[in-house]
Amino acid sequence: MTTSTGREAIIESGVESRVLREGYGPGAWHGPDFKGALADVSSAVAFWRPAAGRHNIAEIALHHAYTTRAVRTQITGQPSAPFVIAGQDWFNLSNEQQLAWSDIRTTLEAEQQRLIEVIAAVKAGRMCSPLSDSDRFGLVLGITCHAVYHAGQVQLIKRLHAA
């Protein structure tokens, strides 16, 4: 009989999708999750830059979408289709000329949903992942922490904009 470590037990119980929801949404107990933090952001606020050399909310949201896509790619071991905008990781977005705020939000939501679907497919045995359960869970936990971190940034930028 083998016993599981705490981390392995979490993986076996299938809470990966719950962990994802804690960071992105809906339903974090700790305050606004990333989706909640973005819920009341207008286009004007999304592209407002708090200071020279600082990221705006639109850039943060698109960066998280890109990072979520990268996690999904690692979990599946398959290359992803081209991203919604050319570039990698961080994108300089000063206004909606390159990409509308509504398109950024749609991209973020779609990438999150794709990741949730991949996790569910792997857990159900409909898809194989080249990663171990532990490595996969580490990525899920990492992208969740990433979402929570950026939710805090968004909340701060909204407060700075209102001041």
N, C-alpha and C positions, 0 to 999 in steps of 0.2 A: 504494500500500500504506500502510495506516495502522498506527501503532503504539499500543499501549495504555500508559497510565501504570500505575504499580503498583496503584493503587486500582481502575482499570478492569479490569485483568487479574484481580484478585481477584473482582470482580463477575462477570466472564465465566466464571470457572472454577466458579461455583456453590457457593462455600463459605459462603454466607449461613446455611444451616441448621447447618453446623459451628460457625460463630461463635456462633449461638444456643445450641448445646449446651455450648460452653465456659462460658457464664455461668450457664445454668440447670441443665444436667445432661443426661445423665451424662457424666462423663469429663474434667473440667478437670484440667490438669496442675499447676496452681498451688495446689491445696488444695481444700477443699470448695467445690463450686459451690453455687448457691442451693438447689437441690433436696437436695443432700447435707447442707447446713447445717441444713435443716429436718427431715431424716429422723428424728432421735431426739428431737424436741421434743414433749413431752407438752402436754396442754391447760393444765395448771397453769403450766408454764414459758411457754407461748405468751402467756398473759394476764398474766404477772408484769411489773410496770412497774419498771424499775431505779431510777427517781427521779421525783418529781413533774415533770410537763411533758415527760417523755421518752416516746418510743414504745415499745410492747411488740412482741414478735415477731409476734403476730397482726396488729397494725396494719401492720407493715412488709410482711408477706406479702400482705395484701389490697391495700395501696397498689401493690405491684409487679404484682399481677394487673390492677388498674385501669390502670396505666401500659402494660402489655403490650397490653391491649385498645385503648388510645388509639393505640398504634403501628399495630396492625392496621387500625384505622379510617382512619388516614392513608394506609396503603399501598393499601387497597382503594378509598378515596374514598367508601365507603358508610357510612351511619350504623349504629351497633351497636344491638343490642337493649338494653333496660334492664339495668343492672348488677345484681348479686345483692343489693345493698343500696343504699338511696338515699343520695345525696351525691356528692362528687367528690374524687378523689385521695387524701386522708387521711381515715380514719374513726376515730372514738373508740370503741374496743372495750375495755371494762374486764373483761368476762366473756362467757360464751357465751350470754347472754340474747338478744343481737341476732343473732349468727351463731356457730354451733358451730365449733370448731377444725377438725374434719373437713371441714366445708363450705368453710371458707376454703382448706384445702389442695386440695380438689377443684376449687374455682374457679380457683385459681392454676394447677393442672395443665391444666385445660381451656383457659384463656386462652393458655397457652404452646403447647399442641397446635394450637389454632386459628391462631396466628401461624405456626407451622411449616408448616401446611397451606396457608396463603395464600402464603407464600414459595415453596413447591413449585409451586403452581398458576400463579403469575406466571412463574416460571422455565420451566415447561413450556408456557407459552402458553395455558393454560386460563383464565386470568384476566388482565385488563388492570389496570394500576395507573396512576393519574394522575401518579405521580412518575417522575422519571428513575431510571435504574439507580443512579447515584451518590447521589441523595437517598434512595432506598430503602435502599441499603447503609448510609448514614449513620444511619438510624433503627435498623437491625438492630444496628449496632455500638453505638449509644447504649443500646439496651435491654439489650444484653449487659453493658456496663459498669455499668449500673444494677443488674443482677442480682448482679454480682461485689461491688459496693459494699455492697449489702444483705446478701449472704452474710457479709461481714466483720462487719457490725453484729450479725447473728444469733449468730455465733460469740462475739463479745464479751459479749452479753447472757447467753448460756448460761454463760459463765465467771463473770460477776458473780453470777448466780443460784446457782451452785455454791459460791461463796466464803462 
